[in-house]
Amino acid sequence: MSVKTELLGQIRAELRTRLERLTTAARESHAAATDADSKAESKYDTRNLEASYLARGQAKQVDELAEAVRIFDTLALPDFDITAPIDAGALVEVDQDGETSFYLLAPTGGGLVVEHLGCELTVLTPESPLYQRLRGLSTGDSLDRPALMVTEVC
């Protein structure tokens, strides 16, 4: 099994776990917002309103996470030659002050962190400034901010 296939499996599993937890929390928030016992007891009692805002926000997050799961379920990551410029789908190994970090340039799931080879791998999306700064670099290239050197692209 390739490293990228293994990583996709880890990311899919983590996204599904998060989706299950968030879906449960959203159901509970919705129930609290619509419960007859949560009616305002005075004009200053905003528990019901606050619960409805929470439920609405969590429902939006559930939708976004479900979309991320759907995208990762069908995502195929291309292989990159070690000299190829970094682009979408690249797994990038960098050296940051003597520490190895890994980044996966993906269409969704930004900020998700999974363990890879004993290190943290962070998913970057096109909205991320680091994603934008890494695109086009190749093995051996460096950035000043953040200070890092690309050590491998696959």
C-alpha positions as CSV (number, residue, x, y, z in Angstrom):
1,M,0.0,0.0,0.0
2,S,1.4,3.4,-1.0
3,V,2.0,6.1,1.6
4,K,-0.7,8.3,0.0
5,T,-3.2,5.5,0.1
6,E,-2.5,4.9,3.7
7,L,-2.8,8.6,4.5
8,L,-6.1,8.9,2.6
9,G,-7.4,6.0,4.8
10,Q,-6.3,7.8,8.0
11,I,-7.8,11.1,6.9
12,R,-11.1,9.4,5.8
13,A,-11.3,7.6,9.2
14,E,-10.7,10.8,11.1
15,L,-13.2,12.8,9.1
16,R,-15.9,10.1,9.7
17,T,-15.2,10.1,13.4
18,R,-15.5,13.8,13.6
19,L,-18.7,13.8,11.5
20,E,-20.3,11.2,13.9
21,R,-19.4,13.2,17.0
22,L,-20.5,16.5,15.4
23,T,-23.8,15.0,14.2
24,T,-24.6,13.7,17.7
25,A,-23.8,17.1,19.2
26,A,-25.9,18.8,16.5
27,R,-28.9,16.6,17.3
28,E,-28.6,17.3,21.0
29,S,-28.4,21.0,20.3
30,H,-31.4,20.9,18.1
31,A,-33.3,18.9,20.7
32,A,-32.4,21.5,23.4
33,A,-33.4,24.4,21.1
34,T,-36.9,22.9,20.4
35,D,-37.6,21.4,23.8
36,A,-40.7,22.8,25.4
37,D,-38.8,23.2,28.7
38,S,-36.4,25.6,27.1
39,K,-39.1,28.3,26.7
40,A,-38.0,31.7,27.9
41,E,-39.1,32.4,31.5
42,S,-38.7,36.2,31.0
43,K,-37.9,38.6,28.4
44,Y,-34.2,38.5,29.5
45,D,-34.0,34.7,29.2
46,T,-32.1,33.9,26.0
47,R,-31.3,30.2,26.5
48,N,-33.7,29.1,23.7
49,L,-32.3,31.7,21.3
50,E,-28.7,30.8,22.2
51,A,-29.5,27.1,21.8
52,S,-31.0,27.7,18.3
53,Y,-27.9,29.6,17.2
54,L,-25.7,26.8,18.4
55,A,-27.9,24.2,16.7
56,R,-27.8,26.2,13.4
57,G,-24.0,26.6,13.5
58,Q,-23.5,22.9,14.3
59,A,-25.9,21.9,11.4
60,K,-23.8,24.0,9.1
61,Q,-20.6,22.4,10.3
62,V,-22.2,18.9,9.8
63,D,-23.0,19.8,6.2
64,E,-19.4,21.0,5.6
65,L,-17.9,18.0,7.2
66,A,-20.2,15.6,5.3
67,E,-19.0,17.3,2.1
68,A,-15.4,16.8,3.1
69,V,-16.0,13.1,3.7
70,R,-17.7,12.8,0.3
71,I,-14.8,14.5,-1.4
72,F,-12.1,12.4,0.3
73,D,-14.1,9.2,-0.5
74,T,-13.5,9.8,-4.2
75,L,-10.2,11.7,-4.0
76,A,-7.3,10.2,-5.9
77,L,-3.9,11.8,-5.2
78,P,-1.4,11.9,-8.1
79,D,2.2,10.8,-7.7
80,F,4.8,13.5,-8.1
81,D,8.3,13.0,-9.3
82,I,10.8,14.2,-6.7
83,T,11.8,17.1,-9.0
84,A,8.2,18.1,-9.9
85,P,6.8,21.4,-8.6
86,I,4.4,21.2,-5.7
87,D,0.8,21.3,-6.7
88,A,-2.7,20.0,-5.6
89,G,-2.4,16.5,-4.3
90,A,1.2,16.7,-3.2
91,L,2.5,15.2,0.0
92,V,5.3,17.6,1.0
93,E,8.0,17.0,3.6
94,V,9.7,20.1,5.0
95,D,12.4,20.8,7.5
96,Q,11.5,23.6,9.9
97,D,14.3,24.5,12.2
98,G,15.6,20.9,12.3
99,E,12.1,19.4,12.7
100,T,10.3,17.4,10.0
101,S,6.8,18.4,9.1
102,F,4.4,17.0,6.5
103,Y,1.7,18.8,4.5
104,L,-0.9,17.4,2.2
105,L,-2.3,19.8,-0.4
106,A,-6.0,18.8,-0.6
107,P,-9.2,20.4,-1.8
108,T,-10.9,20.2,1.6
109,G,-10.2,19.2,5.2
110,G,-7.9,22.1,6.0
111,G,-6.4,22.1,9.4
112,L,-6.9,18.4,9.9
113,V,-3.9,16.8,11.6
114,V,-3.1,13.1,11.5
115,E,0.1,11.2,12.5
116,H,2.4,10.1,9.7
117,L,5.8,8.4,10.3
118,G,5.8,9.6,13.9
119,C,5.2,13.2,12.8
120,E,2.1,15.3,12.4
121,L,0.7,15.7,8.9
122,T,-1.4,18.8,8.3
123,V,-3.9,19.0,5.5
124,L,-3.7,22.3,3.7
125,T,-6.4,23.7,1.4
126,P,-6.2,26.4,-1.4
127,E,-7.5,29.0,1.1
128,S,-4.3,28.5,3.3
129,P,-1.5,31.0,2.8
130,L,1.0,28.2,3.3
131,Y,-0.7,26.1,0.5
132,Q,-0.3,29.1,-1.8
133,R,3.3,29.7,-0.8
134,L,4.3,26.0,-1.3
135,R,2.7,25.7,-4.8
136,G,5.3,25.8,-7.4
137,L,8.3,25.0,-5.1
138,S,10.4,21.9,-5.6
139,T,12.7,19.8,-3.5
140,G,15.5,21.9,-2.1
141,D,13.5,25.2,-2.3
142,S,13.1,27.3,0.8
143,L,10.7,29.9,2.3
144,D,11.5,32.7,4.6
145,R,8.2,33.0,6.3
146,P,7.6,30.4,7.7
147,A,11.3,29.4,7.6
148,L,11.3,26.0,6.0
149,M,13.0,23.9,3.3
150,V,11.2,21.5,1.1
151,T,13.0,18.1,1.6
152,E,10.7,15.9,-0.5
153,V,7.6,16.0,-2.7
154,C,5.6,12.9,-3.6
